[in-house]
């Protein structure tokens, strides 16, 4: 159609995403309409180096002014004089997301939005963003898979910026996926543990309850993720992990306290009621699934809600569990029993063979002291200024 003020004003809104309308009066010129009612003029550059350049939004930019700007850009491109516009990162990102909403599935767009939040360059001009700037943002992402996905997203974005005429070159095109970091061996400080605990209490199922159980029990993440309801003795307040699941291939029965009991009462029974945290889909990439396994995205989303916690891993909670218990004066032997360590702490190898005592009363006392410590941390949060 030939675009006129009337047609632009009355263009129908798409049911979802965006729709583009070309102007018959000027090849390459058109207007893009979103389901929310936003209308943006653009010019499409054809040839070896294809570009789609956004001119401006209607009615801030009139049809006549947009068409004149499109003619100028097309003329400059023909004469080899076209230069990238000075555009802020957030402005280009908004246009990038708008275009992806028009072409891609909702899940893909959602991933782009989440990953590009990892690069809060704001009003910084695209041309002023260096490779080192991108690297600094990537270095703040602790999960290797999340860093890899973030790099792919930012590369895709900068390639789009080149196509849109905003950049001549990408600052990160030659960058490779960051190598996995050496495993951290750190313990969360009391204030950090308090923030993780308090945020986990309000984090939705399943990741919030999983983090809470990691904090409260000190068990490994795979053990918590695979928990089955039949392994839990609600009367005796114990959990038994089968030998097939534990790292040392030994059955492990440990007690739990009031905080865990309260948490278990809030968990939903899903599907056939076998697992506490069943997988949300039966298959992922063609492979069958049984229990929760979306660690990377869930941890990244959870970290975004933490204000004063340095980079950490879920396994740090197990190390923190052991360290805080030692600070509370709990014997190392009893901590080792809770953690299901073969070393047994104070026990010699021969003693472990002959001493068949389960130390259940001592472990219960340790759990009670540890939960009291956590409750005191949460109480301190309420009175902090």
PyMOL commands that set and color helices and strands:
alter all, ss='L'
color gray80, all
select helices_A, chain A and resi 5-10+63-79+89-103+106-116+126-128+131-139+144-163+190-202+207-217+221-225+229-231+258-266+295-303+315-327+332-339+349-354+360-383
alter helices_A, ss='H'
color red, helices_A
select strands_A, chain A and resi 18-22+29-34+39-45+51-58+232-233+238-241+252-255+283-284+287-288
alter strands_A, ss='S'
color yellow, strands_A
deselect
rebuild
show_as cartoon
